[in-house]
Amino acid sequence: MTAEAFRLWNELDNDTSRALGVHDRLTNDTRWNRASAAADAGDTAPALHLLPSVIEGRTIRHGADHPWTLACRLEQARRTGRTGRTGEALALATTATTDIRQALGQDHELAPAGRHQQAQWTARRAQPNNAREQFNTLVSACEEAHGPNHPLTEHCKTHTTQPHPEIWHHELPSR
């Protein structure tokens, strides 16, 4: 992200916070977009700084069990893991996934994304056998929920055959 773009996101964040309040939907959306843009440009520090306030805002506005709040918590885990803090990422993903499954059910679309993160961060913590087992159970769940040829099912299948956890770092397929 260019310095000018980051300056504009900061300005918009300040304006919406002042005019609408720190927990307004538009303020939270602005912070989410600002965090995502910074992280996508390779600057994870602003994202990790902003995501807790986005999570707080979404919790206040929508509740802790709302899919947007829970998705933001998974994003926080993902961004944390990308900084190399895989233990913290695994803990965040595990807690978020547990809450997703309890609040939304194990068939909700966020549940496999959370389980994927758990397996990914387990692999990155040099526990490939545990990760492979997690991916195997995830493949079964995806096949049952989406069918054997669904992109998420296919994606998870690739992880069950890869011998080295360091290559288990790419993103989930887009839908």
N, C-alpha and C positions, 0 to 999 in steps of 0.2 A: 504494500500500500504506500502510495506516495505521501510525503510529508503534508502536502496540501489536502489530500483526502482525509488523512488522520486529523488534521486541524479542523476540517469541516465536520467530521463525526463528533469531535469533542465539543465544537460549538453547538451542534444540534442537541447533543446530550445535555449540555448546560441550559440551553433554551427550554427544552421540554421539561427538564427537572424543575426549573424556576417557574414556568408557566402552568404546568400540569401536575407537578408533584413527582417525587422520586419513585413512587410505586404505580404511576399511571401506565396504562398499556403501551402507549406510544413511547414513553420514556424507556420502558423495559425492552420494547422492540428495537429502539435505537441502540441501546446498550448491547443487545444480542447481536445486531448487525455490525456494530463497531467491533465487538470482540471477535466475531467470525471473520470479518475482513482483515483484521490485524493478524489473526492466527493463520489464515489462509495465505497471507503474505510472508509467513515465516516468523512473525513476531508474537510469540505466545504469551509474553509477559502481560500485555494489556488484556488479553482474553482471560487469563487466570485471575487478574485483578478484578475484572468486571463481572465474571460469571457468578460469584457469590451474591452480588447485589441483584443480578437478574433472577437468580433462584429465590432470593428473599422476596423480591417484588412479585414474582409469579405465585409464590406460596401465599402471600397476603391477598393477592387479587383473585386467584383461582383455587387455591388450596394445595396442600402438600401432595395430594394424590391425583392431581390433574395431569394429563399426558404432557402438556407443555412444560410443567415444572419438572416432571420426571425425565423428560427428554433433555432438558437443560442440565440435569444432574449427570446424565450419561455423557453429555458433551464435556462437562467439567472433568470427568474421569478420562475421557479420550485425550483432551488437551494436556492434562497432567501427565499422562503416560508418554506423550510425545516429547516431553521435556526430559525423559529418562527416569522419572520418578515412578517406576513401574509398581513398586509396592504400594504406594499411595493410590495409584490409579486402580490397582486391583481391589483395594479396600473400598474406594468410592464406587466402582462398578458393581461390586458384590452387594453393597448396601442398597444402591439404586435398583439393581435387578430384583432383589428381595422385595423391595417396596413396590416395584412395578407388578410383580407376580401377585402380591397380596391385594393391591388396589385395583388392578386392571385385568388380572387373570393371566395365566401362562400362555394363552393363545393371542394375546394382544401383540401387535406388531413391534412394540418396544421390547417385549420379553426376549425374543431371539437376538435382538441387537445387544441387549445387556449381557446375555449369555455368551455372545461372540466376544465381547470385550473381556469378560472374565477369562475365557479360554486364551485369548490373545495375550493378556497381561500375565497369565500363568506361564505361557510359553516364553515370553520375554524375560521372565524371572528364572529361566533355565530349569523349568520343570516340564520338559516336553511330553513325558508319558502322561502326566496329569492333564495337560492341555489336549493331547490327542484324545484322551477319554472324554473330555468335555466336548470336543468337537464331534466325536462319534455320537454322543447322546443328542447333541444339537442337530446333527444330520437326521436322526430318527424323528425328532420332533418336527423339523421342517418338512420332511417327507410326508408326515401325517397331516400337518396343517396346510401345506401348499402344494404337495406333489413332488415327485422325484426330479422333475426338470425345471423347477422354479429356480431363478437366479440365486436366491439365498441358499437353497439346498445345494446347488452346484458349487457355490463359493465355499461352503463349509466342507464339502467333500474334498476339496483340494487340500485342506489343512490336515486331513486324516492320513494323507500319503506323503506329505513333505517331511523329510528327515531332519531339517534344521530349523529351530524356532526363530532364528534371526531373519528368516524370510517370511515370517508370519506377521507382517507389518502393514499390509495394504488395507485399503478401506473395503467396507461392505459394498456390494454392487448397488447402483442406484435403481430405483424402481421405475 
